[in-house]
């Protein structure tokens, strides 16, 4: 009788839905869960850690973004806050991706599955990093080109303007010639050549100003704001986008994968914290 009564005693009186001994929240080590990929995590410990990472992203992006919007609407100069927000999101998303790999590895270890499946979680981080580095490389080259044009302009501003003006006139003359050739071809019943049609659609514009973008006649923009900041969105935006299907996979398969070979209530010594951070 006493055994029957004791078997009905809840593992956690505040959470009566917990029925597995290894899911006892009191036996969960947060340090092990996030920093020890070689360990094991039962279903409940995995979902608790997953939920924490999910809400960290919510707070970092929409939460902080709403506060930034309110500050700007109130008349506050939030340019610095906006720059910080971009870096804050990038850091949170990047760190969360690595921690997510750890908790997925632990959950798969506990379920008797190969932890190599957890590499799927790192795919968005790798692709986002590649997109970021590619964008930074392109913007760095553009900044160097702008720097050289700025130096050329400062040597002789009048000569630089005259050269740019002449380039614009030459481009306009070439476009006008292409239009005349295309018109003559149509009058003769011929189709204008592809090259002529392409030149016809071009509009001349000197580098650095007439065609838009930074102008060498103006002071150089801040290097960080020109090179790094515009590419932050390509980093964390791609990660978040690619992580959406992975979230579904995590909740429908990883979190629900049964504890193969380990009867409930008697997990291979697990449920008692035994990791290196215990």
C-alpha positions, 0 to 999 in steps of 0.5 A: 500500500505504501509503495502504491501511495509513494508511486503516486507522489508527484515528482514536482508538486508545482508541476504535476504533469512531470511523470519521468524522474529524469525530467525533474527540473530540480536536477537540471544543470543549466551550465551543463545543458548549454555548455556540455555537448557530450552530456545528455538532456531528457525531453523536459530539460531540452524544451526548457533550454530551447524555450529560453533561447527562443525568448532570448531572440524575441527579446533581442529583436521585436522586444528591443526593436519596439523600445527603439521605435518608441524612443524614436517616436518620442523624439529621441535621437536613436541612431546610436540605439539603432546601431547597437540594436543591430549588433545586439541581434547579431550577437544573440542570434549567433550565440543562440545558434551555438548553444542550440547546437549543444542542447540538440546534441545532448538531447540526441545523446539521451535519445540514443541517436547520433549527435551528428544530426545536431549539425543541422542547427549550425547550417543557418549560422554558417550560411549567414556568416558566409553572406556577412563576410561576402558582403563585408568584402564587397563593401570594403572594396567599394570603400577603398575605391571611394577612398582613392577617388576622394584622394584624387579629388582633394589633390585638384578639386577643379580638375576632378570636377572637369574630368567627371563632367567630361565623362558625363558628356561623353556618356550622353553623346554615346547614348544619343548616338545609340538612339540615332542608330536604333532609330535609323535601323527601325526606319530601314525595317531592321531591328536594332542590335543588342549592343545598340539597344543596351547602349540606348537604355544607358544613362550617362553619369559620372562616378561619385555623385551623379549616379547616386551613392557616396560622393568623393566630394564629401567627407568619407563616411564612417568605415564601420557604418559603411562596411559592417553595419549594412551587412548585419541584416544579411547575417542574422536575417538569413539565420532567422529565416533558415531557422524556421523549418529547423524549429519545426524539426526540433519540436516535432522530432528532436524534442519528442524522440523517445528515450530508446533503451532507457526505461522511464524513471531509470535513465542510465544514471541521468537525472542526477547532475553529473556533468563537468559543471556540476 
